[in-house]
Amino acid sequence: MAVSTAGDVVIVGSGVAGSLVAHRLAKAGASVIVLEAGPRLARWQIVENFRRAPEKRDPCAPYPLERHAPRPEPTNPGSYLVNRGAQVYEPQFLRLVGGTTWHWAGAAWRLLPADFALRTRYGVGRDWPFPYETLEPWYAQAERELGVAGPDIDLGSPRSSPYPMPPLPLSYMDRRFGEVLAAQSLHAVPEPMARNSRVYDGRPPCCGANNCMPVCPIGALYHGATHADKAERAGATLIAQAVAYRIESNERGEIVAIDYKDPHGASTRVTGKRFVIAANGIETPKLLLMSASARFPKGIANGSDQVGRNLMDHPGIGVSFLANEALWPGRGPVEMSSVVDFRDGAFRGQQAAKKLHLSNAAPTLVVTAKLIEDGLTGGELDRQIRERSARRLTLGSFHEQVASPENRVTLSAQKDALGLPRPEITYSIDDYVRRSGADTRALFARIAGWFDGQEIEYDDALAPSSHIMGTAIMGRDANDSVVDADCRAHEHPNLFIAGSAVMPAGGSVNCTLTIAALALRLADTLEASLR
């Protein structure tokens, strides 16, 4: 086993959370080492991979599947995650420098104040150990770091400063959709997006390529590698293709090292003063559980038996239909508008909050595949592609899911190519979500009716949105949580966890901005401790 140079701070994961922490600490003069399981890819490589990919509908296709750093494959369910629960859970995530934000839609929402006090207000789920007001200044910083373009309207989350950029102009489809819903007293609002509406932080404004997923071709859309690169320029050391597999502790509970394997299985030990686990909501508990020892037989940070438990996502259903008018989806970013009338209210005592969102992704591939399957050819195929692509509306939804210890990540007896356990998932969706899902389906039916919708197709799967939360949950009580309000592991004074795994409740919106805000707050805590 080789021994690397020690760092003041050792970070596992180079996605949004890990890279923001690394950049802030390196800029403050700390010695920072970042371990990333996957490779480093340049944007041009990903764009070229996409150009050559035979399946353009797979958002993971442009990202090489590394044998030593496996991940869930949308086209091959069960290839990595081992599902044992009532419901199959197959989220998408990437393992490479920059993480999964290479292929996200860019939605950068704040949680609502009520989302931080779910149990207090509505008697369900868990409360955060602090109120919205504690995180608000860090939300503002996160918006500046990522570069968020947002509307000058009240979205329910009090603000201390405006968005760094005004929103991109809405497409004709988004404007028309908003008009139709407004006539029915529903509110479609422009989404806050980590996507440039003007030159910002050296990145160009969005050109409307409509290719945010799987990759923004010009870099207008923020991704985690932005801060990974900044961290390196500030002096951090980033080691790619370094799969962390063990966290070492001493008898006092202090973390002393992290061991990683390279793609060939050779092991290296990295020592440090502070350690941050910033992998995602599946890889973080996997590493903690793999690090069991005689001193900590249930794994690192797992005295409460909560590591891996409380797995949450935003299960969603969808609808597609042909509207009675041409709306021309596909002009601009892949998503621009959401319906926010159902994010909060007394109903949350009985059923999940939700956000509905209108897809602006060009539907041409889906439409064409269906028409060819139906046997159309020649001029009629061309005419139908044009007409149906212009009229097709697609909506999705995110439903709040409350923390449940039965939904969990554990270690499977099945191993990956490096001999490490594959994650085993036990997951189900309760009636709290299903009641809201049934209400969403009825709402989708009404919306389709307002557009005189034809050929209505529902997707009732309550499929994951790949917002993996809760598996190293935050709380005041060390007996039922993994980390405290500062994201410090209860049992290990120099171990911290960054990312969505610590979230006790996720509301009904994308969690990336909350991840970024928590990471910046954690970086401030670490910087103060190092001083």
Summary of the structure (lengths in Angstrom):
residues: 531
radius of gyration: 22.5
end to end distance: 32.0
largest distance: 74.9
contacts: 1952
relative contact order: 0.19
helix: 28%
strand: 21%
